[in-house]
Amino acid sequence: MGEETIDEALVDVVLQTVSRRVLERAGSAVELLETLIHAQGRVVRRDQELWAGHTVLNYDRELLPRVARASSLGVSVYLGNRRIATYTSLDAGPAPEVGAYAEAELVETVLRKRQPYRGTLEWNGRATMLAARPLFASDKPEEYGPIGILEAFQDTATLREMLAASWRRGAAEDPAAVARAMHHERLAAITEFVDDVARRLQLLALNGNIIAAQAGDHGRAFRVVCRELGSLAEQSKDVAAEVRRLGEDTRRAAEPAGGSIEVEPA
């Protein structure tokens, strides 16, 4: 395996870890945007315009730039399922088209089910990580449902390019430090995977025990299987904890030793 291939694989591992943090930040960004919009005053739809107090949010160049700069993400506002305003930071990638319609998955989750969305969608052939939440009017929100969508996004290719550039700079300056950082990210990704397996096994064992109890004598054999699943879940949790300890030991071993520095008198 060549050096370039190894670099690409390591960047992919880091991208997986960073992506989760980006989605968390995007979720916070849309909550902030919602708060700022409602702080402007009464939120209503008037024909093809979205009003917040005395401010028209179509093509907004005040609220959206503030949130985009604070979060280093792109943000958009939809009226119904049509994008009416957007602003993007340099690191978030290209801005989407104003006037375009939201993807079907976003409409289904946010407008129809009235639920927040976090995930990756494709815009014009580019994968984009985003978080979104419904925007409700100030009057009778539950009765009339959402009047729009609030969205924060990060272009995946742009993020990957930034990580690769950072990797190249770091490798040139301190190859050993980069290798340690990548090793730590790999351990974090493995730990999260094992944790997820443990949670799924526990849930499966719990549901299985409930079904076995309902089946009475016919569920005895199934209860044995469920006990094994529960045991596997506990073992998985122990493995995840051990990987975490190894990661912390590795990190501490790589840190320079502390202590005071004595200076000889002149």
FENMO-V417228 format. One record per residue. N is the residue number from 1. PSI is psi in whole degrees, 0 to 359 (999 if undefined). D_CENTER is the distance of its C-alpha to the mean C-alpha in Angstrom with 2 decimals. Layout:
n-><N	N>
psi-><PSI	PSI>
d_center-><D_CENTER	D_CENTER>
This chain:
n-><1	2	3	4	5	6	7	8	9	10	11	12	13	14	15	16	17	18	19	20	21	22	23	24	25	26	27	28	29	30	31	32	33	34	35	36	37	38	39	40	41	42	43	44	45	46	47	48	49	50	51	52	53	54	55	56	57	58	59	60	61	62	63	64	65	66	67	68	69	70	71	72	73	74	75	76	77	78	79	80	81	82	83	84	85	86	87	88	89	90	91	92	93	94	95	96	97	98	99	100	101	102	103	104	105	106	107	108	109	110	111	112	113	114	115	116	117	118	119	120	121	122	123	124	125	126	127	128	129	130	131	132	133	134	135	136	137	138	139	140	141	142	143	144	145	146	147	148	149	150	151	152	153	154	155	156	157	158	159	160	161	162	163	164	165	166	167	168	169	170	171	172	173	174	175	176	177	178	179	180	181	182	183	184	185	186	187	188	189	190	191	192	193	194	195	196	197	198	199	200	201	202	203	204	205	206	207	208	209	210	211	212	213	214	215	216	217	218	219	220	221	222	223	224	225	226	227	228	229	230	231	232	233	234	235	236	237	238	239	240	241	242	243	244	245	246	247	248	249	250	251	252	253	254	255	256	257	258	259	260	261	262	263	264	265	266>
psi-><126	167	321	319	318	316	315	319	318	320	321	320	314	321	320	317	315	325	320	320	325	317	323	317	323	320	319	325	318	329	318	316	318	316	316	322	312	335	341	337	198	126	120	160	129	103	244	21	146	121	140	103	236	13	131	126	349	127	34	139	26	298	312	316	325	315	320	316	323	327	349	36	173	149	149	154	134	142	113	233	17	131	125	348	145	152	138	143	163	321	346	348	184	147	141	170	128	136	346	161	151	151	153	321	322	316	316	315	311	313	315	315	348	39	151	156	138	130	199	129	167	125	121	43	7	130	133	126	137	156	142	157	155	146	123	149	159	331	123	58	319	330	317	344	180	145	357	188	139	138	140	138	161	122	125	318	320	317	319	319	321	318	319	319	319	320	315	319	316	321	324	325	316	85	322	320	320	317	320	318	317	322	318	319	322	315	321	318	318	317	316	322	314	321	317	319	317	317	318	320	319	317	319	318	319	311	321	320	323	315	319	321	322	333	349	226	330	346	8	311	324	327	326	316	318	324	320	320	317	321	318	322	316	319	320	319	321	319	316	318	321	319	320	316	319	319	317	320	318	317	315	323	331	344	144	147	140	194	163	158	121	136	124	139	149	999>
d_center-><31.14	31.31	29.63	27.59	26.23	25.28	23.44	21.43	20.53	19.46	17.29	15.59	15.00	13.55	11.31	9.83	9.30	8.19	5.55	3.72	5.03	4.65	1.95	4.25	6.77	6.76	7.43	10.02	11.36	12.34	13.90	15.78	16.91	18.19	20.07	21.63	22.74	24.44	25.95	27.82	29.83	30.33	27.75	29.69	30.00	33.29	33.99	31.50	30.35	27.76	29.30	28.06	31.29	33.37	30.51	29.76	26.09	26.95	26.39	25.30	25.59	25.32	22.36	19.78	20.74	20.48	16.87	16.01	17.95	16.59	12.90	13.77	12.02	13.90	14.62	16.84	19.10	20.68	24.04	24.09	22.36	23.49	21.68	24.04	22.38	19.79	19.35	17.36	17.35	18.89	15.91	13.71	16.27	18.89	19.07	19.32	22.73	23.89	25.75	23.67	22.59	19.21	18.41	19.96	16.89	15.52	19.05	19.49	16.50	16.59	20.29	22.07	20.27	19.21	15.81	12.32	10.18	6.61	7.06	9.19	12.62	15.62	17.51	20.94	20.30	17.16	13.75	11.22	7.47	7.55	7.48	11.13	13.73	17.49	19.97	23.20	26.62	28.29	31.10	30.74	27.01	27.10	30.30	29.38	25.69	23.01	24.55	21.45	17.73	15.59	12.74	10.59	9.87	9.86	12.44	11.67	15.33	15.60	12.91	14.75	18.02	17.20	16.32	19.51	21.54	20.52	21.44	24.78	25.61	24.86	26.81	29.71	29.83	29.23	28.70	28.93	26.18	23.79	24.83	24.20	20.69	19.88	21.62	19.56	16.24	17.91	18.96	15.54	14.25	17.51	17.36	14.06	15.63	18.86	17.42	15.89	19.36	21.11	19.35	20.18	23.71	24.28	23.34	25.57	28.36	28.24	28.44	31.09	33.19	33.20	34.40	36.92	38.31	38.84	40.67	43.16	45.35	43.76	40.43	41.82	40.80	37.27	37.03	37.87	34.97	32.65	33.98	33.20	29.62	29.34	30.92	28.51	25.58	27.26	27.95	24.35	23.36	26.18	25.08	21.55	23.29	25.68	23.10	21.53	25.08	25.82	22.83	23.96	27.55	26.74	24.92	27.84	30.40	29.03	29.18	32.47	34.97	35.35	38.64	40.97	42.65	46.41	48.13	51.74	54.09	55.54>
